[in-house]
Every structure is written in C-alpha cells, then in structure tokens.
Amino acid sequence: MVISMKYWAVSKNSFIINMSYRLDLFGNIINAMVMILVNIAIWNAIYSEDNTFDGFQFNMILTYVILSLNITYIFSMDDYFIEKKIRSGSIVNDLTKPTNFFIYIFFYNFGITLFKITIVLIPSIVIFGLIFNILPPFSVLFFFAFLLSIILGYFVIYCINFIVWMTAFWFKRIFSLVTLKDVMILLFSGAVIPLWFMPQWLIDIIKLTPLDSILYTPLLIYLGQLPVSEMIYSVSKQILWIIILFLCNMILWRQAIKKIDIHGG
C-alpha cells in the first residue's frame, strides 16, 4: 500500500482520543456555532440597508462566512504536539521508530481533522444550511475543483504549521510564533474577511505568499468567482507552494536532527 496501515492507525487513535473527551467535544461544537452566528450578525448589520455591499450580495457573503469559519476550525491542528514531545524527551523514542516523523505527525493531525469534520463540520453545514440561504456550488465541475483545492489548502497549512512546530527544537516555547502564525492566517487567508474587501495593493502582496492558497482560493472556486483558466492557475499555485514548503520542511528537519545528534539525543 502507498501509505502503511500504521499511519492510518495513528489517525484512528487520534480520532478515538478526541471522541473520549465528551465535555470538550460539546464545548467545541458550541464555540464553532457561536463564532459563526456572531460573524453572521456582523455582516447582517453591514448589509442591513441593502442586499448588496461593494458589489457582493448578502447570500454570497453568508455562504462564504459559514464555509470559511467551518473550514478554518477543521484546519486547526495541535500546535504544541511536537513541543511537548521535545520538552518531555519522548521525541527521541519517536525518531527510533520505523516511521517517517513528518508523515506520522500529519496523520496524527489528520485524525483530529476527521473528528472535526464528523462531529462539527457536517452538523454545522446541515443546521446552517436549513436556517440560512446558503448558496450551492457554482456547478458540479466547480464543486469537484473546490474539493481538490480544499485538500491542497490543507496540505499548505500543514506545511506552514510544520515549519513553525520545528522551531521548538531551537526555542524553549513556541507560543509567540504560533500566535503570530494564527493571526496572519486568520487575517490574510480570507478566513475572517474575504480578500476582495481589502486594498488591491495588500491583495497583491498576499498573493505572493501561500496564505491565499489555504482558504480564499477554494472558496472563490466554490462561489464560481474564478474563470476556468484562472482556477487552473490558482490550483497549480497551490501545488507549487506545497512543493516549496515541503522542501523547506525537509531542510529544517535535517537541521533539527543534527541538533539532536549534537546534544547526544
């Protein structure tokens, strides 16, 4: 098999562990719902006098907000998993196992993602879809392109996260870097505010980074805001960023391994 069953077992265990914390599970669902409702209320106030704002209809913004906040939630990962392993020293045991650490951490977080999709995303989309007028995908073609783009966006954010997580080999705590990373992603990936409302000069700068590839590109595809030619370009850009970020991850990982060897790990 392309991916060994041992990695899928990691995802399964991660999923089961998250299921066992029932109170935390209930809190996560409520938190996700409240965040969406608050943002809907804000945009409803902006659109209170007109159904169109800056050329965009309210139901388009409504659909964007509900999808973006749900996807942002399921894209969140355990930012301190590696740091905790380094601080406890268990990282040494992980490195001696016959597994690829990069893939191992990916499948650990993928299990968390599957948990969030099952417990939060699907119920949320169903509930808000029944309450509000959420737009369907622009077309069947665009829907499948959206699914591809959202998967690529997940790989982009994972690679960005892994770079930040690797700094734990050099810094005692990575809380500040994680916070900075989260703020930048929330602001510049289109998670909170669609990028089309931002100044053009800022959009041009953001497009030079991988941030718009995380969320903004998939949602534009879902809403049919990209012509097919531009959609192909945007998806290709996502793939390119995955390759670049993956190479950066591998370089940083080799340096981290050397640091462990130097300190006798």
Phi, psi and omega in degrees: 000149181299313178249123182299148180298337181295330178285322177294329177294325177297315178298317180299315180296319178298319178298313183295320180299316179293326178293332185287338180269082188293320180294318178295323178300312180297319179297321179296319180295313179298316181299316180296317180296316181297316180301318180293315181296320179298314180293323176297319179297320180296311181291329176296322178293322179295322183266012189300326184264347182209150180277355180232137178224121179056032177088001182242130182285155185298319182294334175290316178295319180301312178299316180300312183297313182298315180291316185295317181289324176295315181292321177301320180294314182286341177279347179290141185230176179280094185290344187246012181298312181290319179302317180295324178293321180292316182293328180274343181088357182289348179301327180297319179295322179296324183287341179272350180282152180281054179227156173275118187298320179301315180290322179301312180294324178299311183288333173298312180287331178295325176298320176296320180296316178299321177300314182291324178296315183290315189271328186246306188298305184300310177300321182296314180297319180296312183297309182289334176293327179282328183277317185247164182272077180282133180288141174285169175303152184302322177197172178298317178301314182292330179294314179291326175294323177298314179299317177298315182294323181289326175294317178296322177298324178295318178294323179298311182291329177295316180295321176296314179300317184297323177299315179294317181298324182294337179295346178297341177288340182248332181250147181294317178225146183245017183304315182296317180293321178296317179298315179298317178299315181296318180296316180297320180292317180298320184280318192251002174264355183087014183291319183262313181236125176305137185297339182293346176271354183271159177301147184300323181296325179287321177299319180298322179290315180300323181291348175275355180247170177278000189295319181289344179284344183288310190228318186297315180299310179302320183288325175297321178296315180302318184277357179074027183269002178240128172298159184304317181297318179288329177295316178298319178298316183293319178294320177297323177296320177300314180298319179298317179294325177298316180297313181297313182292324178297317178297320176297320178299316182294321178296314180295323180295319178298321177293324179293319178298319178297323180294321177295318181296320180298321182272009175080021182281000000 
